[in-house]
Amino acid sequence: MDRLTAVRVFVEVADCGSLTQAAEHLEMSVAMVSRYLAAAEDWFDARLLHRTTRKLSLTDAGFSVLSVCRQLLELADEAQYLAAERSREPSGVLRVTSSGSFADAQLTAALVDFQRQYEQVEIVLSVGDKAADLVGERVDLAVRITNTLDPVMITRPLARCRSMLCASPNYLERHGVPRVAEDLRQHRCIAHAFGIGKQYRFAYGGETLSVPVDWCFHTNETSVLRRAVLSGAGVGMLPTYYLGDELRSGRLVQLLPDHEPDVLGIHAIYLSRQHQPLALRLLVDFLVARFAGEPAPWDQIP
């Protein structure tokens, strides 16, 4: 007999506590339910249920395997769902959220390339440095840069986010170039409002180095911080994915290159692995491949 059906019958009987009710739910005869139960017990080589004229109850063996049987049915349903999804053309709306800077520098181009492959997928991209409520805002996928992850969410790593301390040539002409980390205490520094407090942190010489600084300019948006640094407002710490053109053109200068700021993870975050829309599954796979590598693609020197 079909073992998967036998497992499904066993779980249904355990939930209902009655052969008759299980038979009604499964649209089988009571005799057929009994045959499948016997087949399940033969397969597990153990008695799964105590049967009396008044009630049914799980044996120790039945109690032990019940949770595994539930998982087996979930996997079988998921496999069936995946097979059906793969046979269809991905379509529908995907709601994606990301920081504005990462969307501007990397994610938007990736989403456009994804849509070239799957033209029936509509994408709604929301940007902002504040973490979105995936449930309340009906977000399918969040791309977040953080080392603090919500254990309730499902995550896949996309890349590592490195940062760089930099300033404009105009600012450095007026205020001088910091040669050691302690020099930063004498400079005008620009901070992200959700950042690191009144200090810079670096990995240097195998140790973690913290340097207290005074902020002269605060912002809650990385693109504004970048614009302030470009305008000569002061020294700022910016993600390297956002700096390629500015460094190549000389509009920004890297400072203290042997001091490495904290490295953060870039993650794809979503609510569940089960019954994901095909478009979402394909998009996550696409982003994983797009941003793969160590260092990240934007940190690789041609």
Order of alpha helices (4+ residues) and beta strands (2+ residues): alpha-alpha-alpha-beta-beta-alpha-beta-alpha-beta-beta-beta-beta-alpha-beta-beta-beta-beta-alpha-beta-alpha-beta-beta-beta-alpha
